[in-house]
Amino acid sequence: MKENIVIIGGGIAGLEAAAQLLDLGYKPIIIEKNDHLGGHVADWNKLFPDMTPANDVVSSLVARAADANIFLNTEISFVNRLNDSYNIMLSNGISIITRIILLATGFSLFDASRKEEYGYGVYDQVITNKDLEHWFNTGDDPRIGDCAMNAVGFVHCVGSRDEKARNSQCSKVCCITAVKQAIELKQMFPESMVYCFYMDLRMFGKKFEDFYISAQRDYGIRFIRGRVSEVSENIDGRVIVKAEDTLSGKPVKVTLDLLVLMAGMVCSPDSTKVANMTSLPLDSDGFLKSRDNIADIIDSPREGIFYAGACTGPKTVPETLAEARAASLKIHLYIKGLEK
Amino acid sequence: MDFGFRISPSSAVNLDNVDLEKFEELHRIEPDVYKCMACGSCSATCPAARFSGMSLRKVILALQRGKEKEALAMMKNCMLCGKCTMVCPRGINTRHLILSICRIYKEETK
């Protein structure tokens, strides 16, 4: 089968789709801007709710997709629309003519320093969810573990559900990620007090609620319903967090050794860039627009362009993988239709 | 008949008896008032909250539950500094909202 299939993005969506297409007998091309595959999941340590090592998921995907044509450190320079196909020019000088493009460009993590009141990048003891996962993976971060770790806080919804940050969407996975990270820290530092500051907890997925109950009952993690309004630093370099405990109706203040900001998901600039090149519209939530948000989430409004994963909105790992499988089947049937 | 004790009046809010006419008027001028999700950012950052019990989150809720007196007593402590407007994640112009509440519910307080 000679049909070129271009998969933009070598994260879990792109890899799973490539693996499925290889099984169906195609030879897909993966274009990845980084020097490694696996996307955001490759930077993570363990995945909720079963604490599956992220590395196991990524390495099995990479192994299954190994026969695809993979271009690392490569970006899309431009896309030309031809009569019934697209001409994709890559930053390494190669051009590909294809009738099928799968966008698996994923999401970007919200830049937490934009929420100035939380002091990321200003105070040493304020980190993000990604920094914490990096420390779980490498143990290399002077901000964590070297200090007393008597009290740690998590701030939910940083850059999500926030019109000031121009992202009014819920990022969906940060609630459960905060619970997971809180449990992991509590396991490492059993004496520490761990607080989660939340607006609403959205435990929608399989076994998420059990995970949450376990955090409360087995680990004694304290959940405070109130959005953190400001963070400051005291003379010892510890951070002071102010919020309202909305359930008691009283302002609360707590001094912490470490504050973790749960940065949310926003549409990646690379998605927007490719969308512009192929004249794909954005939906009102800032992510790429599907043909239909219920029935045709993996179809773009353009012929021959498909989506998989978080480029159309925040998704969990299993949801992304399921979409990638669906997209590869869709592409298979689309090619069958072209051959008729 | 005096038994020497009395049942204290119910503290339950009876929504059947709540008159929301003024709140509807407020909603017409300030459509964003229904956008409040009670996160408490405004109250946490409010410089008057610690000393006076002012909480815009509670004011908005109290007005919707017909507890106007309670709400207006809290409102008296507002200094209109506008810090709450800066932190509101839903982008509500809280300072403007407070002024509208004062205007609509004014007669009640006299």
Interface residues (C-beta under 8 A of the other chain):
Chain A: E117 C157 R161 D162 E163 K164 A165 S168 M199 D200 R225 G226 R227 V228 S229 E230 K242 A243 E244 D245 T246 G249 P251 V252
Chain B: M37 A38 C39 G40 S41 C42 S43 A44 T45 C46 A49 R50 S55 R57 K58 V87 C88 P89 R90 G91
